[in-house]
Amino acid sequence: MLHENLGVNEKGHLTFAGADVVTLAEKYGTPLMLLDEMRIRKTIRTYKQALEENFGAGSYPLFASKALCFKGIYRLAAEEGIGIDTVSVGEIYTAKAAGFDLKKAYFHGNNKTDADIRYAVENGVGTFVVDNEDELRALESYLAAAGKKQDILLRITPGIDPHTHKAIVTGSVDSKFGSAIETGQAEGITRLALSLPHIVLKGFHCHVGSQIFDIDPFTEAADIMLRFIAYIAANTGYTAEVLNLGGGLGVKYVEGQPVLDYAAVIREMAAVIKLRAAEIGCALPHILLEPGRSLVADAGITLYTVGSVKTITGYKSYVSVDGGMPDNPRYALYEAPYTVLLASKADAPSDFKCSVVGRCCESGDILQENVTLPKPVRGDILAVLCTGAYNYAMASNYNRIPRPAVVWVNEGADTLAIRRETYEDMTRLEV
Ligand SMILES: *Cc1c(COP(=O)(O)O)cnc(C)c1O
């Protein structure tokens, strides 16, 4: 099985976090997303402990909540004592509604509106991650009028391409995010931040990419950022307290991809980063990481009921399910790979090659192509694995399909996390 929270029981049904998923599909209906609560807590604890052990107190993870945003996940983050990365007032509002202490929230985004800035400052968001000079000036002018000060990090573009594992200095300088070191804009915005009376600069942020299995992009980014920190210290006398290295560690979606041991990865990162800091002569700042996908992806699966099964003679077979791109647009967006299982016949031999497709009026509404399953029939339950990240968060009502229910599973026990959307919910805004 892809992950250790999956199994097959004596009925031949897929189990997830100790529960029979076919039973849960009957109880809650489909499409249905299940979340393994203990797995999320364990991964959070792994990150938290590894960061503290290897980088000292003041180094901790922030959950990149764009990966999965709802009140329950913010409550869980609060209980586990970690921070959050938010990218919109909607996320901040949701965290607040869940009782999350916004002092531990970091506010990202390349285009914070004046209204966003006001909302975040008024509600006590701990740290802004300021993207560019324009935002910095808008924030300063709001703070000056409000008579407040605000902690910030500056988002810097180190120029790393995570997929070639090389510091290509021009690689991601051309990005809508951050200020580049190479162009001098990073130094410029740092000097500006230091000169503004209502801005309290705590340090720097960078984010190299996503679904990365190698530590090199992180250590290379850290190296470039530490050199920048040392350069700024030598030229302005300002020493950064915090270096946020962003998110991006990878998750196993399909066989052939590794399962990362996040504690080991952080230990390795720390060894390299400490060595580089010593070489550069830079005091090691507190290190923050912003995992999104790696905290929640493999703690989620989505269940569907199989509908029409058809074979186009001489071509291929299609298995249609009662969800699709509205609850998981990632194949349609970037042909994201997923593992698909027939959950109601999980022990039957797989010999039926097919594409698993959704129910939208859209040929691109595909969950996965060329999968091999036991031949399904109408009414079977199908599972797509590893859907905890960027699925519910990206869900839409395209074709007026209600968003699925989400259920916590905790060592076999199930509780509703998000109720299924109704047709009434969908027309609620319409006058
Ligand atoms: C998306 C994003 C993350 C999370 O990335 P994952 O790959 O989900 O870990 C963290 N920080 C920033 C700034 C991001 O844009």
The ligand as an SDF file (V2000), in Angstrom:
LIG
                    3D

 15 15  0  0  0  0  0  0  0  0999 V2000
    2.6550   27.1160   -1.5850 C   0  0  0  0  0  0  0  0  0  0  0  0
    3.5640   27.7030   -0.6050 C   0  0  0  0  0  0  0  0  0  0  0  0
    3.9610   26.9480    0.4950 C   0  0  0  0  0  0  0  0  0  0  0  0
    3.6030   25.5080    0.6770 C   0  0  0  0  0  0  0  0  0  0  0  0
    4.1560   24.6980   -0.2960 O   0  0  0  0  0  0  0  0  0  0  0  0
    4.0200   23.0980   -0.2020 P   0  0  0  0  0  0  0  0  0  0  0  0
    4.6550   22.6170   -1.4500 O   0  0  0  0  0  0  0  0  0  0  0  0
    2.5680   22.8080   -0.1440 O   0  0  0  0  0  0  0  0  0  0  0  0
    4.7320   22.6780    1.0310 O   0  0  0  0  0  0  0  0  0  0  0  0
    4.7480   27.5700    1.4410 C   0  0  0  0  0  0  0  0  0  0  0  0
    5.1140   28.8730    1.3140 N   0  0  0  0  0  0  0  0  0  0  0  0
    4.7400   29.6160    0.2620 C   0  0  0  0  0  0  0  0  0  0  0  0
    5.1570   31.0230    0.1890 C   0  0  0  0  0  0  0  0  0  0  0  0
    3.9720   29.0620   -0.7280 C   0  0  0  0  0  0  0  0  0  0  0  0
    3.6260   29.8030   -1.7910 O   0  0  0  0  0  0  0  0  0  0  0  0
  1  2  1  0
  2  3  1  0
  2 14  2  0
  3  4  1  0
  3 10  2  0
  4  5  1  0
  5  6  1  0
  6  7  2  0
  6  8  1  0
  6  9  1  0
 10 11  1  0
 11 12  2  0
 12 13  1  0
 12 14  1  0
 14 15  1  0
M  END
$$$$
